[in-house]
Amino acid sequence: MPKPRLIIPHSSDGTLPDLAIYHTTSRAVHRQFLFQAEEKEQFRILMRMYERFSGCRVLSYCVMTNHFHLLLEVPPPSTDGEFGISEEELIHRLGGLYSRAYVCLLYTSPSPRDRG
């Protein structure tokens, strides 16, 4: 049964926002032993890419042969921008998943709204 999230207050005077900390785990289908040394390294690379994109922070992790554990820090949602993050922050986060050239192409090409 899932446990409620743990909110860690930064300070008692309310000057810093609270953070949510989550422990997550996932197991391979049929408990197969899928993560050998090369797969563990690939998992680590992908995990860091998604960490940069999502804005969450991986505090600790453990990758075993058939499952993994993550301890994640999830910041409070931003109040900037229409979708919670500014355009500059979105471009920065996309840079963690895609090449700089591709992100620049996305940023400079006209949107479908501008074309029609």
C-alpha positions in Angstrom: 0.0 0.0 0.0 1.4 3.4 -1.0 2.4 5.7 1.9 1.6 9.4 1.9 4.2 11.8 0.6 6.7 13.2 3.1 6.9 17.0 3.1 10.2 18.4 4.4 9.9 22.0 5.6 13.0 24.0 4.8 12.5 26.6 7.5 10.0 27.5 10.1 9.6 31.1 9.0 8.2 30.1 5.6 10.9 31.9 3.5 11.8 28.7 1.6 9.2 26.4 -0.1 8.6 22.9 1.1 9.9 19.9 -0.9 8.3 16.5 -1.4 10.5 13.4 -1.0 9.5 10.1 -2.6 10.9 6.6 -2.5 10.0 4.7 -5.7 10.8 1.3 -6.9 10.1 -0.8 -10.0 10.7 -4.4 -10.9 11.4 -6.1 -14.2 8.5 -8.1 -15.8 8.4 -11.7 -14.5 11.3 -10.8 -12.1 13.8 -11.4 -15.0 17.4 -10.5 -14.3 17.8 -7.7 -16.9 20.3 -5.3 -15.4 23.8 -6.4 -16.0 26.8 -4.0 -15.8 26.1 -2.4 -19.3 22.4 -2.1 -18.7 22.9 -0.5 -15.3 25.2 2.1 -16.8 22.6 2.9 -19.6 19.9 3.1 -16.9 22.1 5.6 -15.0 22.6 7.8 -18.1 18.9 7.8 -18.9 18.0 8.5 -15.3 20.2 11.6 -15.2 18.7 12.8 -18.5 15.2 12.6 -17.2 16.3 14.1 -13.9 17.5 17.2 -15.7 14.3 17.3 -17.8 11.8 16.9 -15.0 13.3 19.2 -12.5 13.3 16.5 -9.9 16.5 15.6 -8.1 17.7 12.0 -7.5 19.0 12.0 -4.0 19.9 8.3 -4.0 19.4 5.3 -6.2 20.2 1.6 -6.3 20.0 -0.5 -9.5 19.9 -4.2 -8.9 19.7 -7.1 -11.4 15.9 -7.2 -11.5 14.7 -3.9 -9.9 15.7 -0.4 -8.8 15.0 2.1 -6.1 15.0 5.9 -6.4 14.8 8.5 -3.7 13.5 11.7 -5.4 13.2 15.3 -4.3 10.2 16.9 -6.1 10.3 20.7 -5.9 7.1 22.7 -5.5 5.5 23.8 -8.8 6.7 27.1 -10.2 4.3 30.0 -10.6 6.1 31.4 -13.7 4.8 30.7 -17.2 1.6 29.4 -18.5 2.5 25.7 -17.8 4.4 26.3 -14.6 7.8 26.9 -16.1 9.2 29.7 -18.2 10.1 29.2 -21.8 13.8 29.6 -21.0 13.6 26.8 -18.4 11.8 24.5 -20.9 14.5 25.1 -23.5 17.1 24.4 -20.8 15.4 21.1 -19.8 14.9 20.0 -23.4 18.7 20.3 -23.8 19.0 17.4 -21.4 17.1 15.1 -23.7 17.9 16.4 -27.2 20.9 17.8 -28.9 21.5 21.5 -28.7 21.0 21.9 -32.5 17.6 20.2 -32.4 16.5 22.3 -29.4 17.5 25.5 -31.3 15.6 24.3 -34.4 12.5 23.7 -32.3 12.9 27.1 -30.6 13.4 29.1 -33.9 10.9 27.3 -36.1 7.4 28.9 -36.2 4.7 27.2 -34.2 1.6 25.7 -36.0 -0.4 28.6 -34.5 1.9 31.1 -36.2 1.8 29.3 -39.6 -2.0 29.2 -40.1 
